[in-house]
Amino acid sequence: MLDQVTPTPPDPILGISEAYAADPNPAKINLSVGVFKDADGKTPVLESVKAAERAVLDQEASKGYMPIDGDPGFGRAVRALLWGDASPLVDGGRARTANTPGGTGALRVAADYLHQNHPGATVWLPDPTWANHQGIFEAAGVPTAGYPYLDGAGYALGLDDLLHTVRGRIPAGDVVLLHGCCHNPTGVDPSPEQWATIAATVAERGLLPLVDFAYQGFGRGLDEDAAGLRAVTDACDELLVCSSYSKNFGLYRDRVGALTVVTAAADQAAAVMSRVKAAVRRNYSNPPAHGAQVVAHI
């Protein structure tokens, strides 16, 4: 049986990194994966991370399993970074967080949740979008479609076409994926006014926003980059947020991410999180501890 398997083509992004590693040319430059490098071509460990790791190791008293949704302290830290310490979503019960293996893991858990609990929903992706989005949802059995993102020249947000598609083509109950900031691959983000218009339109149409928030802090600042997410939260009672701490904490290889669920009421958030935890249990059972403890400590 296994002798009949043929190779799959290289990943369109990571495959370039593999080719780069195999190339003996001393003048080679890696322009594939979006990873921070210093002047020597190294991805450094932040001093704050090193200090937190030392503290975590000194305080660690067990290697027991983490809860299915991870450490509650990590979840609170995630929500405070997303919405600010003063937000009622930090401790109010309407928002629940699951620690996941990276932002990609958060997207896959969200996809599994949607497939298992909202089987009629299609996820609408901006065109263009991150190369792995479509594959993640389709691997989970969730259908995808596209909505236009750029204008005709390809250099700015095409807001009119975007809104026309949301209003005219996307049925209520479907899911709209939005990049929280630093849109990948274009770098084109809505202005605060455009965010408010998009959020209001999504709410009017009865759509579920899924905010992929991988680059918080890499645009204009931690709070400034959360403006789009917060506009969506102001307009919509329900949303999903997939966040990553690979970039802003430099924890690429430690795979630290989170899926946060927001609902209109605390009891409903608990119900949805119970379904998210069921999806996690069937996948990787519970998250790794180290990177999340570092993030929570910082």
Disulfide bonds with the S-S distance in Angstrom:
none
